Amino acid sequence: MAKLSRSIHIKAPVEKVYNFLVEPTSLPEVWPSMVEVSNVHRDPSGLHKFSWKYKMAGIIFDGKTEIVKVVPNEYVVSESAGGISSRFEWTYHAVDNETDLDVVVEYTIPIPVLGKFAEAIVVKLNEREAETLLANTKDRMEA
């Protein structure tokens, strides 16, 4: 499994950032390679599920994500299966009326599909993708 972690400071209240990112239909707005989110099944506890289409290295993958742990405005863990298996841990830290957001991602690169040669390139692309996701979230929340 590949692993990456990134952090960003957002000049917006933690509740605003959390509420935006915990809503699956918001993801394509800030996540460049997230093609589509569908079949969202919300649970009042925040432990919801959804399907997605994601473009990696020019290939569209389908999968499903389940939110497996939620501490509102503090912590969210999601696990995905399908074309790309992954685990995202989002940590929200309130700093005055602003937010420090951390994300740790562990994921499996579908090597049989992409090939061993492409693995190093895909890891770099995914690092940039995470940075772009956070920067786009920051821009959206600070607007």
N, C-alpha and C positions, 0 to 999 in steps of 0.2 A: 504494500500500500504506500502511496505517496502521501506526504503530509505537508501542509503549509499553514502559516498563521500570519495574520495581518491585524493592524489596529488603526483606528482613526479617531480624531476628536471632532465632534459635530456640535455646532452652536445651535442646539435645539434641545428642548426638554426630553429626558429619557422616555417619558410616556409617548411622545410623538414619534420618536424613532422606533421604539418597540412596536407600537400599534401599526406602523407602516410595514415593517419587515415581517411581522408575524402573519400578515395577510398575504396568502399565497398569490393572489391575483395582482399584487403590487410588484412581484419579482420581475416580470418581463420589462417593466418600465425602467429598472435600474441595472439589470443583469443582461449585458449585451448578447450572450449566447443562449439565454433562456428564450426559446422560440414560443413556447405556449405553456400555460397552466390550465388544467381542466379538472373536472370531476372532484371539486373541492367538497369534502365532507367535514363540516365543523362540529366540534364537540364543545359544549359550554366551558369545559375545563381548559380548553386551548390545545388539547391533544387531537389535532385534526390530521387528515390525510388528503393527498391530492396527487394527480397525475401530471406529468410534464413531458415536453419535448425539448431537447438540449442539443446544440450544435457544437461538436468538438472535432477539430481538425477537418472541418468540412463535411462531417458525417452527422446525420441526425440520429439521436438516440432517444428512445422512449423509456420512461421509468415511473416509479411511484415513490412518494416521500411520505413518511409518517413522523409527526412530531411526537417524540417519546418522553420528553421531560420539559416542563414549563414552570418557571418561577416568574410570574408577571413582572415586567420592567427590570428583570435581573438576568435571566438565563433561559435559553432555549436549546434543546438538542433535537436534531432531526436525523433520521436514517433513511437512506434511499436505496432502492434495488431496481434492477432492470438492466438497461444497457450500461450504466455506470453505477457501481455501488459506492456509496459515500456516507460519511457522518459529519455533520456540521454542528459545532458548538458555538453559540453566540452568547457573549457576555456583555451586559449593559451596565455601565457604571455612571451613576448620576454625579455630576460635578457642578455644584451650584445649580444653575438652570440649564446646564449643557450635558453632553453625553460623551463618554469614552466608550467606543464600541470595539470589541475584540471578536475575531472569528478564527476558529481553528478547524481545518478541514482535513479529513483523511479520506482518500478515495482510491479506487482501483482503476487503473488505465486498462481499457479493453484491448490488451496487446494482440490477441488473435485477430481482431478486426483491423487495428492500426499498424501492427508490426512492431517488433522490438526496436528497430531503427528510429521509429517516430517517438518512442517513449520520452527521451530527453527533451525533444522539441515540445511535446504536449505538456510536460511539467512546467516549462518556461511560460508557455501560453496560458496555462491555468494560474500561474502566479500573477501574471499581468491581469488576467480576468478578475481575480479576487481584488486586486488594487482598483480596478475600474469599477467593480460593483460597489466598493466602499466609497470611492470618490463620487460616483453618481448618487448614492444614497445621501451623502453629505450635501451635495448640490441641491437635491430635491428637498431635503429637510430645512436647509438654510434659506431657501427661496421665499 
